[in-house]
């Protein structure tokens, strides 16, 4: 029987996400707080998906946390009479433990799947019971979807790739399979449907966990564009060179960017993610007051770096359980007089278990004193799913253990104790308590909490078998791989490259040979960290940063754009809106003195155009506008004066401000004015050699020499290397030009050195002031630009009325090109709309001469 929640895979494969239909009355009744908030419904896609805005406040004010993960923190067991199920909390689940860091009054709900198969006939009853008893909402995945989703895409494609394993083998099951991706998308959609059943988008926080649900943020954001949502990745994130091999790389990145905050265990993982966003999406990150953030269509996505911790209370309770079962005493008797090295790992190709065993063999060979004394106890947890090469790696480990025990073993002594079964947690804690050293040789691992658990167990608890004398000094030693997430936080551990078996064996010998005093100092340092940075600290910190990340978004106007996984939310200032051509034309017709300031590249000329000269249409429009005696029209550009003068030769009355205003000409027949305070360009002889040095070292970069400025551009260079070189050059130039009257600024793929007293903002101020002194205060201002240098103009325009250089009743239209954060209050989508808007003004312009008292209709500064 097929689950009723199973939808058509083909819809998802084509990028169509069907809108949620109505639910049965009974199902709607049984779920509390179903979203019923009034709001504006907007179509954002062909499939009629809806986006609910948050303009109307909810009547419910209590915050809730909805935690979404692949599996619920529950244990399930069929009842003995085979009628129904019994459920209990999984006390070892991170999802359950993180509640300790959340506020006491915050209600927590869980959405996830169960580890057992529930018959479709029982699913409704089980769902109702879990919701009432545990506040859990189970997601039931059809068997075929589950197999392709979890064992297929997650375990055979994402898991290896995220652990730096490319599908080089000819085994087709390891190559990208589009049907597995479709199942992954469908599974994420089924989780989304369960979230929709319980969400109150105004008040709830959503915290999504791990790589199984990386496209879920897009489903949720498309439906609720203001929802507060975070994502935490518990696995490594690979370098861009590895990640870029994934055929659906951009879909996953864009989906993650629909979160408000994205968390990683280490800076390395975060750095790789940011590098992927830079190389594949062209996004740059910034650090503000210690917080990393990505600017994405007006939203700032926070990047959180915080390794997860352990639950100290759970460890202590298990230690007491181990004492009650006399586990520690039994093991001490079993291994009396021996030095125990311990490894506890999942059966996984990335855990480096065989490398550890080979290192143990090498240690026994190189340091014979440990033969008969040192024992490596290797516990292997059962595999979590159908991972790749598990049978081969298991056979390899078994063969190594047998060989070493044959060579170095003797009656009553085996150097390798290989425990290949499900070991109860109390027994693991007992091994932790008595082990002299823990060895972790994973070749790649997201976090790995085994060292933390070992440190807590070695600290012991008062009155336990492992801590019979409270005054005894506590000591522990760790040999850990430098490729695991917990490595940076354990500075007292001996870090190794697990691929170097000889170095690992020497580290193992060093660890168990070290003096007790040194072991004690290292243990104390580690325990201080582990005990204070526990799982509650981690979840509390993540929630605080999620609240901070969401605050800014709630102040902005948001709407969704884009299809399929190209969907994103654009967030803009409430006062930022699209320029109304009709309103502007109306103000234009009423005005007596008008100022029109236009950027060139990216405003009236498309950025990607190869031929940069203006079209006949643009020239005709500008000629018509500048011929109107009521108008003062300027092209304000960073380009040189010669090219601008040649291009606009036919526009007699058009003013030109070249090189960001260093050179200014009021009309075609006028002289070029030098607006810079200094004409000494000796600094170029200092700056140009520096730029040449970086140009030679950066393939694809070049230098543009202007009359008043030098520009180093790296648009055609490798994005990551070019960006790094630009930052380095910026520091270098600022250092060597510290005593020169110049400003060194970075822009989009450029580093520019120009005179300090030159900017487009000063051009605008000069024009307005000149009109004011002439007695012709502008009562209409249109200022259009597209990049960072134009923001100076927008800033001057916004303050001009209060400074009395514009008429008090002036109509001001500061407009940027493209929907992006800006100091302008208006936007137009592209250069085509700018041209169309200017054409509308030209049609209303009057080109007839206007004779003034001076008899001169041309504008000159007074």
N, C-alpha and C positions, 0 to 999 in steps of 0.2 A: 504493500500500500504506500502510495506517495504522499508525503507531507503536503498539507494544503499551502504551506509557505513556499513551496518550490516554484520558482518562476522560470521563464524561458531564458536559457543561456544565450540564445542568439541575439536577444535584445541587448544584453550586456556586451557581447562581442562587438556589436556595431556602435557601442557607445551610448545606446539609448537606455536611460534609467526610468522605467515606468513609474508613474505617480502612484502613490499608495491608495489603494481602493478602500471602500468602507469595510468595517469589521462587523462580525456578528454582534448582536446586542449583548449576548451573554458575555463575550470576551471583553467588550468595552466596559461592562459593569464591574468585572472582577479586578480590573487593574486600577489602582488609586492614582489620583491626580493626573489623569490623562490631559494632555495639552488642550486647553479650551480658551486660550488667551485671544482676545480680539486683536486683529492686526490687518495690515494691508497685504493682499495676496497679489503676487506679481509673477507672470510667466517668465521663466528664464531659459527655457529650452523648448525644443520641438515636442518633447514628450510631456509637456504641461506639468512638469515638476514645479512646486510652489516654494516660495521663500517667505517666511513670516518675519516681519520686522518687529522691532521692540518699541514702537512709538507709544504704545499704550501700556501703562504699568500693570503688573500682575497684582492680584489681590493677596497672593501668597508671598510672604517675605522670608520664610525660613530657607536657608541654603541647604541644598542636598548635594551629595556627591554620587554620581553614577560611575562606577568602575566597570570598564568593559575589557574583557580579556578572552583569550581563546577558551580557557576552562574556568569554571566556577571553583571557588575554594571549598569544595564539598567532597565528602566521601560517600559513595553510594553502594548499597549491597542489597541483593535480592532477599526478601524475607524467606524464612525457612519453609513456610507453607507454599512458597512460590506465588503468593498472592500479594502483589504490591512491593514497594521498595522502602528501605529504611535509609535515612540520610543523616549525616553528622558533619560538623565543621572539620576541615582539614587544618589542624593547628599549625602545620608546617608551611602553609601557603603564605607567600609574601603578600598576596592580596588581602588576606585576613589580618595579617600582622600590621600592615600599614595604617589600619584604623587608629592605632594608638597615637599617631601623630596628628590626627584630625581633631577639630574641636568636639567637645563632648556633646554639644547640642546639634551637631551635623548628622543628619540621617544619611546612611550609606546603603546604596543598592548595588547589586551586582548583576551584570549581564554577561553570559558566557555559556559554553556548552558543558555537557556532562561527560564523564569518562566512560559511561556505560550506554548501551543502546536501549532506548525506551520505546516500547511498542507504540505506534501512532494512536492506538485506542486508549492508551494510558497517558498520553502527553498532556492533555488538558488538566487532568486531575493532579498530575505531578507538578505542573506549572503552578496551579493554584496553591498546592501545599507548600512548595518552595517559596512562593511569594509571601504567604502568610507567616510561615515559620522562620524563614531565613532571609527574607527580603532579597531573594535571588530570582532572576528571570532567565530561565533556560532557553537556549537557542538550539533547536533540533535541526541538525543538518542531515539531509538524505544521504544514504550510504554511499552512493556514487559520487556525490559532491564532496563528502568528507574525505574519501579516498584520494580524489584529485587535489583537493584543497590542502589537506594536512600532509599526507604521505607523499603527495605529488609535488605541488608548487612550493610549499613551505620547506619540506625536508630534503627534497632532491634538487631544488633550484635555488631558493633564497638562502637556506642555511649554509650550503657549501660556498656559495658566492660571498656571503657576508663573512665567511671565515677564510677568504682568500683562495678558494679552490675553483679554478676554471674548468669547464667540461671539455678537457682535451681528449678524453678517451673516446673510442669509437662506440661505446655503449650509448645507444640512442636515448635510453631512459634518463641520461644526465643532461641532454641538450634541451634548449628551450622548446617548450611545447605550448602552442597557443591555447589548446583546450584546457590545460592545467591553469593557465592565467585566467581563462574565462570562469573556471570553477572558483578560483581565488576571489575574483570580483563578486561572483554570486554569493559566496559564503559571507563576504563582508556586507553585502546588501541584506542578507538574512539577519545578521547581527544588528544592522541599522534598523530594521523593522521592529526588533524587540526594544531598542532604545526609544523609538518613537512612541511605543505603547505606554511608557512611564514618564517621559520627559516633561518637565515644565521649563520651557526654554528661557524664561525670564530669570529664574532663580537657581537652576541646577548647574553644577559643574560636571563636566564629563572628563574622565581620565582614562585614556585608551592605552593599553599595554602591549608592546612588543610587535615583532615583525609579522605576525599572523594577520594583523588588522591595519596595515599601513595605508590602505585606500579608504578606510572607514571615515576619516575626517571629511573627505569630499562629499560623501552621501549626507552626512549630518549638516555640513555647512550649506549645502544647496537647499536643504529644507528649512534650516534655522540660521540665518546669516549673522545673528548676534550672539549665538550661544557661546558659553565660556568653556573652552575645550583645550585639553593638554594631551600630549602624547609622550610616552617614555619608551625608548628602545633598550631592551635588556641584552641585546647581542652586540657584537662589534659592528661598526659601519666601515666598510672597506674604503681603500683609497680610490680616487676618481679613476685611476687607470684600470682597476678591477671593476668598479661599479658601472663604468660606461659600456661594458660588454653586455649588460642586461638590455634586451630589446625593449622593455617597457620602463626604461630608466626615468624618462621625463614624467610619465604618468604617476609613478610612485613619488617622485620628488614634489610634484605639484599637489598631490593629495596630502602629503605631510604638511605642506605649507598652508593648508587650510586650518591647521591648528593654531592656537594662540601662543603656545609654548611647546618646544620640543626638547626632551631631556636625553642626555647621554651619560654613561658612567665616567668617561674620561675625556680630556681635552683632545686626545688623538682622534677619537671617534667623531667628536663634534667638528674638529678641523677637517676631517675627510668629508663630512656632510656639507660643510660650508664651501669646500673646494668644488664639490659636485654642483652645488647651486651656482657657483661662479662660472664654471666651465660650460655647463649645459644650459643654464637659464640666464646667464649674464647678470646675476645678482651679486652685490657686494655687501659684506657685513661691516658693522661698526661696533665699537665698544664705547658705551656711555656709562660713566660712573660705575664701572666694574661689571656691567651687564652687556652680554653680546646680543646683537639683534640684526635681523635681516629685514630690510625695507621691501615690501612686496605689495604693490598697488595701494599704497597709502596705509597699509597695516604694518606694524612692527612685530615680527615673529621673534619671540625671545628664545634664546638658546641656553638651556640649563645644563650645567656640568656638575653632577653630584653622584658619587658612587653610593649604591645602596648599602645598608648595614644589616646586621642580624638582630633578632629579637632576644634581648638578654634574658627576659623573664622566661621565655620558652626554653632556652638553653639550661637555665637553672632548674626548671621543673623536670626536664629530662635527666639531668644529672642526679636529682633526688630519686627518680625512678630507677636509674641504673644502680644507685646505692642499695635501694630496696631489693633489687633483684640480684645483688652481690656480683654484678658483672665485672666491676673493676677488680675485686678480690680474685675472681676466677682467672682473669687474664694475667694478673700479677703472678699467680701460682704457675700458670701455663708457660709464661715467658721469663721466669725467675732467672736473674743473672744475665739477661740479654739486653742489648740496646736496640730499641724498636724505632725503626723509621716507618712512617705511615703514609700511604697514599689512598685517597678516596675519590673515585672519579666515575662519571657516567661511561657506559660503553659507547664510545664515540671515536671516530677517526681523528678528531682534533685534540683529544685529551693527552696525547703523547705518552700513553701508558707504557708502550714497548720501549720508548726512549728512556724512560725512568728505570725500567728493568735492566736495560743494557748498561745504564750508568751504574747501577748497583753491582753488576758483574765486573765492570771496570774497576770500581772501588775495591772490591774483594781481591782482584788480581794485583792492583798497584799497592794496596795496603793490606798485606796478609794478616796483620794483627787483628783485623776485624773478622777474619774467618773463624767461625764457631761462636762469635759474639754478636755480630750485627744481623738483624733480621729486617727485611722489608715486608711489611704487611700491606698488600694491595687489595683493597676492597673495590669491586666493580659493581656499580648500580646497574640494574637492567636498563636496556635501551628504551628511550621514551617513544620511539616510533620506528618506522621502517627506514632507517638511515642507510646511507650508501656504504658498501664494502664492510659491513659489520661482521659477516662471517669470516672474511679473510683476515681482518685485524684481530678477531678473537682467536683464530687458529694460530696466528703469528705470536700473540702474547703467550698462549698456552705452550707453544713449542719452546719459546725462550725460557719460560719458568722451569719446564722439565729439564732442559739442558743445563741450566745453572745449578739446579738442585742436584743433578747427577754429578757435576764436576766438583762442587764445593760442599755438598751435603755430607753428613755423617750420621751415625745413629743418634737420634734425639735432637738433631739439628737440621733444619732446612732453611737456607738463606732467604728463600722467597716463599711467603705464605700467600697464595692466590685465592681470594674468597670471591667466588663467582655465583652469588645468590643475592636475593633481597635481604639485606641486613637490617634488623630493627633499629630504630634511631637510638634507643637506649644502649645497644651494643656498640654503635658507632661512637657515641659519647664516651663510653668506657675506653675504647681504643684511643680516642683523642687524649683522655686524661693521663694515660700511661706512656704515650709516645714521646720519645726524646726529640723528635724532629718530624715535621710534615713536609712532604715533597710534592710540589705541583709542577708538572712539566708540560702543561698544555701548549700546543703550538699556536693556538689562538682561542681565546675564550672571552665572553662578554664581561663577566665580573668574577665569578668563582668565589663563593663565600666560605669554602673549606678552611682557609687560613684564619679567618675571623672566628669561626666556630672552635677551631683548635685553641686559639689564644684564650677564649672565654673558658673553655674546659680546663686548661692548664692553670687558670687562676683559681678554679675550684670554688666550692661553697663551704661555709663553716660546718664542720661536723661530718663531712662526707668521707668516704673511703679514700678518695683521691686527695684529700686535704685533711689528714688526721691531726696534723699539728698546724694550727692557724699561723704560728710565728715562722714556720718554714718559708724560706724565700721561694718565690714562684719564678720559674724559668721556662723558656720555650725557645725553639729555633725553627726558622722557616727557610727552605730553599724553594724559590718560586720562579716561574717563567716570567721573563720580561714582557711576554705577549699577552698577559691576562689583565683584566680591568682593575683588580685590587692591587696590582704591583706598585703603582705610584704612591699609594697611601701607606705602604708598609716599608718605610725607609730603613728599618733595622733588619730586614730580611736579606738573605744572600740571593741576588737576582742572577739568573742564568739564561743563556740561549740554549733551549732544550735540544736543538739540533746538534750542539757541540757536546757529544756524550762524555768526552774526556774532561771538559770543564765542569760539567754537571757532577761527575763522580768526585772531582776534587772539592767541589762545594759541599757535597754530602759529607765527605771526610772532615772538612773544616767545621761543619755545623756540629757534628757529634764529638769532635775533639776540642771544641772551644771551652774555655774555663767557665765555671759556674757563675762567677761574677759577671762576665760579659753576657752570658745567656740571660741572667736576671735583669740587667740594664735594658737589653733589647726587648725582653718581655714586658717590662714596665712601660716602656715607650709605646709599644703596640697596644697594650691593654688600655692605656689612657685614651687612645684614639678609638678603638673598637667600642669601648663602653660609652663614650659620649656621642659617637656618630653611628647610632643604631638606626633601625628601620623607622622608628618614630621621628627621629631627627630628619631623616631623608624625606619622608612624606610631608612633614610640617614645612620644610623648606620649599618643597615643590609647590605646595598649595599657596604659600605666601607669594611665590614668584608668579604663579598662575593668576592670582588676584591682581597683582601689579600689572601683568601683561594685558589683562582684559580691561582694565580701567580706561585706558586711552581709547580703545575701540568703542566703548559705550558712549563716548562724547561725540562720535562722528556719525555722519550719514553713511549708510552702507547699502550696497545693492550688488547682486550677483550678475556676472557676465561670463560667457564662454560655454562651450558644449563639452559633454563627456568629462574626461579628466582634465580638460583645459579650463574647467570652471574655477573661478576665483571670486572673492569678494573685494570690491573696490570700496575703500573707506576714505572719506574726504571730510574736511571741515564743514560743519553745518552751513556756514555762509558761502561755501564754494559751490557754484552751480554753473550750468552751461549758459553761455552768453546768448541772450535773446536778441536776435537780429532786429526784430520789429521794435523792441523797446529802445535799442541803441539807435536805430534810424530815426525814431521819433525825437530822441534827445538831440541827435545830430541836426535835424531840421530846425529845431528851436534855437540852437546855439548861434552866437554871433562871432565868437573867437574860438577856433578849434586847434588842438595840438594832437598830432597823430605820430606816434613813435613806433617803428617796426623793426624788429630783428630781421636778419636775412636768412641764413642757413637754418633750416628746420621750422621756419615761420612762413615765408613766402616761397622758399625753395626747399623741396624735400631733401632730407639728410642723405638718402641713398642714391640721389641723382648723380650720374657721372658728369653730365654737362651742367656746370654750376651757373651758367649765365641765365638771366631771367628770360622768361617766355614773352612773346609779343603781347599776350593777354595781360600779364603782370605789368609790363611797361605801360600799356595803354591805361590801365586802372590808376597807376601811380601818377601818370601825367595828368589825368583828369582831376585827381584829388589835389595835387599840388598846384594846379592852375586856379583853383578856387581861392579868391583873395581872402576868404575867411579862414583858410587853413594854413597851418604850418606843419609840413609833412617831412619827416626825417627817416632815413634808413640808418639804424644804429647797429653796427656790425663789428665783429672782431677782425674782419678782413682788411687787407691793405687798401690804401686810398687809390692806387692806380687802377686796380681791377674794378673797384666800385665806380670810379669815375668813368671808366670805359663802358661799363655795362649800362649805366644810367645817363649816358650822354644826351639822350633825347628828352629827358625830363628837365626842362629849363628851371623850374621853380623848386625842384626837389632838394632838400637838405641832406647832407651825408655826414655821418660821424664814423670815421674809420678807426680801426685798431682800438676799439672800445672807447673812442672819444678822444684819443690823443690828438688826432687831426679832425678838424670840423670845418665844413663848408656850408654856407647858408643857401646857396643856389648855384646853378651851373656856372654862372658868370662870375661868382665871387671868388675871393682868394681863400686858400686853405689857412686856417688858423691853427697854431700850435697851442693846444690847451694844457700841455704838461708844464709843470713849473721848472723842470730841468731839461736841458738839451744835451747834457753830458751822458754819452752812452758808453763810457769807458768800462762799465760793468759787464758789457757784452764780451769783452776780451777775457773776463774771468769766467763767465757762465758758459760760453760756447765750448771751450775745451772740455768742461765737465760733461756737457750734453753729448759731445762727440765720443767721449769715452764710453758712455752708456749705450750710445747708438751702435758702436762697434761690437759691443757685448750682447746686444739684444736684437736678434734677427727679426726683421719686419718693422722696426722702428725708424723714425726719420726726424730731422730737424727742419722747422720752417722759420726762416729769418725774416722778420718784419722790420720796418724802419724804427719802431719803438719797442719791440718785444721779440722774445725768442720762445718758440713753442716746440716742445718735444712730444711727438705723438706716437702711440704704440697700438693703434687700432688693428694693424695687421700682424702684430706679434702674438705669441702664445699668451693667452689671457692671464694665466696665473703668474708666469714669469714676468710678463710686462707689468702687471700690477705690483709685484714685489720690487721690480727695478724702479718703478715710479716712486714708490714710498722711500726707497733708499736714496734716489736722486733728490727728492724733495728735502730730505734731511741734509744731504750733501750741499745743495745749493743754498739752503737757509744758513748753513754754517759759513760758507765762503763769501756770501753776500750780506752778512749780518750788518756791515757798516755802510752799505750802499742804499740809495733812495729807491729801492725796488720792492715789489711784492712777489713772492713765489707762491703760486696757487696750483692746485690739482683740479682737473675737470674730468669730463668723460673721455677717457683714453688719452689725456694730455697732461703735461706739466708745463706751465707757462710762467715766464719771468717778464714782468712789465713794470713801468713806473708806478710808484705808490699812489700818486695823486690822480690816477686815471681809472674811471669806471663808467659803466653805462648809467649808473645812478647820477653821477655828476653831470653827465650830458643832459639828462632830463631836467635836473635842477637848473642848469644854465639856460636851457630853452624857456622854461617857465619864468625864470627871473627876467629874462630879456623881454618877454611879452608883457610882464608886469610893469617893468620900467617904461615900456613904450605906451603904457596906458591901455593895453589890450589884454587884460587878464583872461586867461583861457577859461571858458565856461563849459567846455567839452574836451575831455582827454581820452584818447584811445591809445593804449600801450600794449603791444603784443610781442611775446617772445617765447622761447621754448627751453632754454637751458639755465644753468646756474648763474651765468653772468647777467641774465636778464632779471634775476631776482632783485638786484640792486635798483633797477628801474622801478619795479613794482613797489619796493619799500619806500622810495622817494615819492611816488605817486600817491601812496596811501596816506602820507603825512603832509602832502603839499597844501591841502585846504587849511589845516590847522596852523600852518606856517604863513598863511596869507599870500602865497605866491600863485594860488589859483583863486578864482572867484568863489565866494562863499556858497553859491548855489550851483557850483560846477557838477556836471555829470561825469563821473570818472569810471572808466572801463579798463581795468587792468586784467589782461587775459593771457593765460598760458596755453600752449599747444599740447594737448594730451591730458588725460585724467591722472594727475599725480599731485603729491603735496607741493604747495606753492604759496607764496605770499600774495599772489593774484587772487582775486575773488571770483574770477570767471575762467572758463576754459572752452576751447574748441577742440574737436577731436584730431584734426590733421590739417595739413597745409591746404588741402582742397577746400575745407570749410573756411579757412582764413581768406583765401582768394575770393570765394563766393561772398563772404561778408564785406570785403573791401569793394567788391563790384556793386553791392547794394548801396554803399555810401557814395560811390562814384556817380551812380544814377541820380542821386539827389544833389550833386554838387553843381555850383554855379560858376562857370568859367568866365563870366563877363568881368571886365576890369572894374575895380573899385578905387576911385581917385581919392586919395587922402589929402589932408591939408599940406603935407610935405611934398605932394606931387609924386611920391615914390611908393609904389605898391609892393616893392620887394622888402623882405624882412632882413633887417640888420641889427646886430646888438647895439644897444645904446651905451 
